[in-house]
Amino acid sequence: MMQSDKLDAIVPDRAVLSGIYAISGTLETTLPEVFMPDYAGRLEQARQRLLEVVGGDEDDEAGA
């Protein structure tokens, strides 16, 4: 989910924001990819790509 301060800059209307949050909260349960047999591997690959972009220490994540 985007940080709300960034989203507020794009969509200043609070009524619209509440709809966006409601929709985004349901996406993970409605996307078919979540139910695919290789989802765990795909999720890990996505996690690694995100860590490369934003930075992070895998050891810190594993200990959490």
Secondary structure, 3 states (H helix, E strand, C coil): CCCHHHHHHHCCCHHHHHHHHHHHHHHHHHCHHHHCCCHHHHHHHHHHHHHHHHCCCHHHHHHC
